Amino acid sequence: MTDTLSHAPTSSTSARIVTEIPGPRSKAMHERRVKTVSAGVAATFPIYAASAHDAVIEDVDGNRFIDFTGGIGVMTVGHTNDAVVHAVADQASKVTHTLFAVAGYEPYIEVCELLAKHTPGNFAKKSVLVNSGAEAVENAVKIARKHTGRTEVAVLHHGYHGRTNLTSAMNYNMHPYGTGFGPLAGSVHHAPNSSPFHDGLSGAEAAERTITFLEKRVGASQIACLVVEPIQGEGGFIVPAEGYLQALVDWCHANGIVYVSDEVQSGMARTGAYFASEHFGIEPDLVTSAKGIGGGMPIAAVTGRAEIMDASHPGGLGGTFGGNPVSCAAVVAVFSEVDKRGLLNEAKRVEKTLKPALLDLQAKYPVIADVRGMGAMLAIEFMDPSTGKPAPEVAKAVQTHALHAGVLILTAGTFGNVLRFLPPVVITDDQLLEAVAVMDDALASL
Ligand SMILES: *Cc1c(COP(=O)(O)O)cnc(C)c1O
């Protein structure tokens, strides 16, 4: 019942809290939710969304929140982006579904052309379109196994790749992703990562540690693929040391291993480049993308070297909804928005405004141990300054305080002691600084 609500938020809207949080309508919805929605689906915030635009979400009680979660890095081009909304409505009135394998349609091909153009690497590329990030990772592994004739899969500590059976096995954190859901897929090997703030290793040293582990514990000749997030997302926006990723790519290529860059979170303009791999100068064999590419519509892709992508026999890849025409139309609109509105530069502007403000907070509050990330993918990590131990209770307290002040922020990190910021890149400087002021208040009150 939206009749009593004010107009949907606009680009420049500030946070506005008009009820207790959660408000009465959100509370009533929550009561209905718990009766029929599986308890396995988390409820991070107790609010229910009614409308959203750019970087602001308005809940069913008329409270307005500055959105630092961006639907977990999905709403890069902004909530209800006009170009995306228009493209979706237009495509929905033409063709909503045929199954691409039954009757093809142009938007699927257009998306594959755009991905071939904008993923890193100057070589012939092909794609397959699927429905979710986890499904993209599953398909990248399938393709790498078929191409190499090998079985083993290598991943890194603190990585996250999804919630299907195989990808649950590829996650670092057993809880909540794997506990009790086993047996999880086998043939997955977890190697040490590079986390310069924590391990103090150079890129070369960290790469040697990763490679030695894989050579000794698995054997390079057994490995079909190494799957790596260029900047680890759920793990806490861990940016690897310089040269680390390139050393892994070189090792993979010397040993016939397919290097897969999991860009589901870091891809599509999020970090100020189309794909974060570019910042590290690497050319992955395969790239997985999802979250940000559809502007809020569900779609994902595996893109990579044509000769690897063609390893599967016809019929081996795909699925009923993969590359749905309405989702494809949204992707085409997202690419066009990034280009037309200079959203790579907007992501850099977010960093330019937000990072110094976070460093100022760090100077004020020694519990902030680290400020890191790139573009509109930034994070702060909390550690107890006296013990050096992770301080998840501080992250949680700031998150709760911010919610009540009208700012939505997600936690991250293996120890839950990281706050990560994934705002739409169209967020204004005023909104960014308003949210930082809320975090400042929160930390001052602790
Ligand atoms: C979110 C995420 C996934 C899983 O994507 P879903 O669409 O939730 O299945 C995979 N890899 C990374 C790096 C992610 O951040």
The ligand as an SDF file (V2000), in Angstrom:
LIG
                    3D

 15 15  0  0  0  0  0  0  0  0999 V2000
   28.4370  -13.1440   -4.9820 C   0  0  0  0  0  0  0  0  0  0  0  0
   29.5900  -13.9020   -5.5170 C   0  0  0  0  0  0  0  0  0  0  0  0
   29.4420  -15.1480   -6.1410 C   0  0  0  0  0  0  0  0  0  0  0  0
   28.1150  -15.8510   -6.2030 C   0  0  0  0  0  0  0  0  0  0  0  0
   27.1890  -15.1490   -6.9770 O   0  0  0  0  0  0  0  0  0  0  0  0
   25.6240  -15.4760   -6.8440 P   0  0  0  0  0  0  0  0  0  0  0  0
   24.9930  -14.6780   -7.9440 O   0  0  0  0  0  0  0  0  0  0  0  0
   25.2140  -15.0530   -5.4790 O   0  0  0  0  0  0  0  0  0  0  0  0
   25.4790  -16.9460   -7.0420 O   0  0  0  0  0  0  0  0  0  0  0  0
   30.5580  -15.7430   -6.7040 C   0  0  0  0  0  0  0  0  0  0  0  0
   31.7710  -15.1560   -6.6360 N   0  0  0  0  0  0  0  0  0  0  0  0
   31.9500  -13.9690   -6.0450 C   0  0  0  0  0  0  0  0  0  0  0  0
   33.3160  -13.3540   -6.0320 C   0  0  0  0  0  0  0  0  0  0  0  0
   30.8810  -13.3050   -5.4480 C   0  0  0  0  0  0  0  0  0  0  0  0
   31.0680  -12.1260   -4.8220 O   0  0  0  0  0  0  0  0  0  0  0  0
  1  2  1  0
  2  3  1  0
  2 14  2  0
  3  4  1  0
  3 10  2  0
  4  5  1  0
  5  6  1  0
  6  7  2  0
  6  8  1  0
  6  9  1  0
 10 11  1  0
 11 12  2  0
 12 13  1  0
 12 14  1  0
 14 15  1  0
M  END
$$$$
